[in-house]
Each structure stands twice: as C-alpha cells, then as structure tokens.
Amino acid sequence: MTKLNLINKHWLNIQCSSCRHDVSVPVRKFIDLGVKDIFEVKAKSKCKQCGRKGDAEIVIYYRNEADVLREKNAAPDEDAASQK
C-alpha cells in the first residue's frame, strides 16, 4: 500500500462509493494527523454526506502551487461553499 510520506506533495480525491460525494485533500493533512498509508485513509474515511464508513474510492494526484492559487481565486461553486 502507498506510504503517504512518499507522496507528501500530492493530493487525494476521496469519493464515497455509495453516494458519490467527493472531496480533495492534501496528503500533508493526513500525515499531520499521523496517518501512514492509503489503506489507513480508506479505513478511517467517513462520508460527510451519507455517513458511510470505510467505503471510499481514492485517486492520488499532483497539484502544483499555480493550480492551488488558481482554484483559490476562482469563484466558489455550490458544493465547495457548502463544505465551509
């Protein structure tokens, strides 16, 4: 299973297998919480929309600083606004 410290500059897109709700989270947040690998992320995941636990699909991807800045400056969509 993928160790998070090897992909610490990447992000995870975590999608609930049941209701398809998804969220993107920097890997660094999980490392800071003491999570060590993707298996542990999946096992501890809980959907904020439907409450289902441990049933997530995870995609690892890389976002550079320009991508993050562009997203921060873009107008928020309805889903992003509801997560705050």
SULJO-V660153 format. One record per backbone hydrogen bond with DSSP energy under -1.0 kcal/mol. NH is the residue of the N-H (numbers start at 1). CO is the residue of the C=O. E is the energy in kcal/mol with one decimal. If there is no record, write none. Layout:
BEGIN
nh={NH NH}
co={CO CO}
e={E E}
END
This chain:
BEGIN
nh={4 6 7 10 11 12 13 14 15 16 17 20 23 25 27 29 31 32 34 35 38 41 42 43 44 47 51 54 57 59 61 68 69 70 71 72 73 81 82}
co={36 3 4 7 61 25 59 23 57 21 55 16 14 12 10 26 27 28 31 30 2 37 38 39 40 52 47 45 15 13 11 64 65 66 67 68 69 77 78}
e={-2.3 -1.3 -1.4 -2.1 -3.5 -3.0 -2.9 -3.0 -2.9 -2.9 -2.7 -1.3 -1.9 -2.6 -2.4 -1.3 -2.1 -2.6 -1.8 -2.4 -2.1 -1.7 -2.7 -2.6 -2.0 -2.6 -1.2 -3.1 -3.2 -2.2 -2.5 -1.7 -2.6 -2.4 -2.1 -2.2 -1.9 -2.1 -1.6}
END
